[in-house]
């Protein structure tokens, strides 16, 4: 069972980490994971602790790109599923490329 103490001890360990110590008040974060997700809770608490700006996405995953262009987050925390989707979309786009573009992609130039 997760308790407030669990979150506080994790936050204490997290903010002591050198990568997190670099977060500044002018950093921003776009929250798009569900708030009940443990990772999202910890990230939001960490952002608020460091004084960072937290924005929440519009609620439409199909418009997440628009949300990112509007917010321009400096910190991105995501689960592997999102990165897998991005890779699949890039690979699909590359596989559909023809002509000179396809030649360059296939030869890695």
C-alpha positions as a Markdown table, in Angstrom:
| # | Residue | x | y | z |
|---|---|---|---|---|
| 1 | Unk | 0.0 | 0.0 | 0.0 |
| 2 | Unk | 1.3 | 3.4 | -0.9 |
| 3 | Unk | 1.3 | 6.0 | 1.9 |
| 4 | Unk | 2.2 | 9.7 | 2.1 |
| 5 | Unk | 5.4 | 8.6 | 3.8 |
| 6 | Unk | 6.3 | 6.6 | 0.7 |
| 7 | Unk | 5.8 | 9.6 | -1.6 |
| 8 | Unk | 7.8 | 11.9 | 0.8 |
| 9 | Unk | 10.7 | 9.5 | 1.1 |
| 10 | Unk | 10.8 | 9.0 | -2.7 |
| 11 | Unk | 10.6 | 12.8 | -3.2 |
| 12 | Unk | 13.5 | 13.3 | -0.7 |
| 13 | Unk | 15.6 | 10.8 | -2.7 |
| 14 | Unk | 14.6 | 12.2 | -6.0 |
| 15 | Unk | 15.4 | 15.9 | -5.2 |
| 16 | Unk | 18.8 | 14.8 | -4.0 |
| 17 | Unk | 19.6 | 13.2 | -7.4 |
| 18 | Unk | 22.0 | 15.4 | -9.5 |
| 19 | Unk | 19.8 | 15.3 | -12.6 |
| 20 | Unk | 16.8 | 16.6 | -10.6 |
| 21 | Unk | 18.8 | 19.3 | -8.8 |
| 22 | Unk | 19.2 | 21.0 | -12.2 |
| 23 | Unk | 15.4 | 21.6 | -12.4 |
| 24 | Unk | 14.8 | 25.4 | -12.1 |
| 25 | Unk | 11.7 | 27.6 | -11.6 |
| 26 | Unk | 11.7 | 28.5 | -15.3 |
| 27 | Unk | 11.4 | 24.8 | -16.3 |
| 28 | Unk | 8.0 | 23.6 | -17.5 |
| 29 | Unk | 6.3 | 20.2 | -17.6 |
| 30 | Unk | 3.3 | 19.0 | -19.6 |
| 31 | Unk | 1.3 | 16.4 | -17.6 |
| 32 | Unk | -0.5 | 13.9 | -19.8 |
| 33 | Unk | -0.3 | 10.7 | -17.8 |
| 34 | Unk | -3.4 | 9.9 | -15.7 |
| 35 | Unk | -3.1 | 11.5 | -12.2 |
| 36 | Unk | -3.7 | 8.1 | -10.4 |
| 37 | Unk | -0.5 | 6.9 | -12.1 |
| 38 | Unk | 2.2 | 6.7 | -9.5 |
| 39 | Unk | 4.9 | 8.1 | -11.8 |
| 40 | Unk | 2.8 | 11.1 | -12.6 |
| 41 | Unk | 2.0 | 11.9 | -9.0 |
| 42 | Unk | 5.7 | 11.7 | -8.1 |
| 43 | Unk | 6.7 | 13.9 | -11.0 |
| 44 | Unk | 4.1 | 16.6 | -10.3 |
| 45 | Unk | 5.0 | 16.7 | -6.6 |
| 46 | Unk | 8.7 | 17.0 | -7.6 |
| 47 | Unk | 8.0 | 19.8 | -10.1 |
| 48 | Unk | 6.0 | 21.7 | -7.6 |
| 49 | Unk | 8.7 | 21.2 | -5.0 |
| 50 | Unk | 11.3 | 22.7 | -7.3 |
| 51 | Unk | 9.0 | 25.5 | -8.3 |
| 52 | Unk | 8.5 | 24.4 | -11.9 |
| 53 | Unk | 5.5 | 25.2 | -14.1 |
| 54 | Unk | 3.1 | 22.3 | -14.5 |
| 55 | Unk | 0.5 | 22.3 | -17.3 |
| 56 | Unk | -2.1 | 19.7 | -18.0 |
| 57 | Unk | -2.8 | 18.5 | -21.5 |
| 58 | Unk | -6.2 | 19.2 | -23.2 |
| 59 | Unk | -7.5 | 15.7 | -22.6 |
| 60 | Unk | -7.3 | 14.6 | -26.3 |
| 61 | Unk | -4.2 | 12.4 | -26.9 |
| 62 | Unk | -4.6 | 13.1 | -30.7 |
| 63 | Unk | -3.8 | 16.8 | -29.9 |
| 64 | Unk | -0.9 | 16.1 | -27.6 |
| 65 | Unk | 1.5 | 17.5 | -30.3 |
| 66 | Unk | -0.5 | 20.8 | -30.3 |
| 67 | Unk | -0.3 | 20.9 | -26.5 |
| 68 | Unk | 3.5 | 20.4 | -26.6 |
| 69 | Unk | 3.9 | 23.1 | -29.2 |
| 70 | Unk | 1.9 | 25.5 | -27.1 |
| 71 | Unk | 3.5 | 24.7 | -23.7 |
| 72 | Unk | 7.0 | 24.0 | -25.0 |
| 73 | Unk | 7.9 | 21.8 | -22.0 |
| 74 | Unk | 11.5 | 21.7 | -21.0 |
| 75 | Unk | 11.1 | 18.5 | -19.1 |
| 76 | Unk | 9.4 | 15.4 | -20.5 |
| 77 | Unk | 8.6 | 12.3 | -18.4 |
| 78 | Unk | 6.8 | 9.5 | -20.1 |
| 79 | Unk | 6.2 | 5.8 | -20.0 |
| 80 | Unk | 7.7 | 3.4 | -22.7 |
| 81 | Unk | 4.3 | 3.0 | -24.4 |
| 82 | Unk | 4.4 | 6.6 | -25.6 |
| 83 | Unk | 8.0 | 6.3 | -26.9 |
| 84 | Unk | 7.0 | 3.0 | -28.7 |
| 85 | Unk | 4.2 | 4.8 | -30.4 |
| 86 | Unk | 6.5 | 7.6 | -31.6 |
| 87 | Unk | 9.0 | 5.1 | -32.9 |
| 88 | Unk | 6.2 | 3.2 | -34.7 |
| 89 | Unk | 5.0 | 6.4 | -36.4 |
| 90 | Unk | 8.5 | 7.4 | -37.5 |
| 91 | Unk | 9.1 | 3.9 | -38.9 |
| 92 | Unk | 5.8 | 3.9 | -40.7 |
| 93 | Unk | 6.6 | 7.3 | -42.2 |
| 94 | Unk | 10.0 | 6.1 | -43.3 |
| 95 | Unk | 8.7 | 2.9 | -44.8 |
| 96 | Unk | 6.2 | 4.8 | -46.9 |
| 97 | Unk | 8.9 | 7.2 | -48.3 |
| 98 | Unk | 9.6 | 6.8 | -52.0 |
| 99 | Unk | 11.9 | 8.4 | -54.6 |
| 100 | Unk | 14.9 | 10.3 | -53.4 |
| 101 | Unk | 13.6 | 10.6 | -49.9 |
| 102 | Unk | 13.2 | 6.8 | -49.7 |
| 103 | Unk | 16.6 | 6.2 | -51.2 |
| 104 | Unk | 18.2 | 8.5 | -48.6 |
| 105 | Unk | 16.4 | 6.9 | -45.7 |
| 106 | Unk | 17.2 | 3.3 | -46.9 |
| 107 | Unk | 20.9 | 4.1 | -47.3 |
| 108 | Unk | 21.1 | 6.0 | -44.0 |
| 109 | Unk | 22.4 | 9.2 | -45.6 |
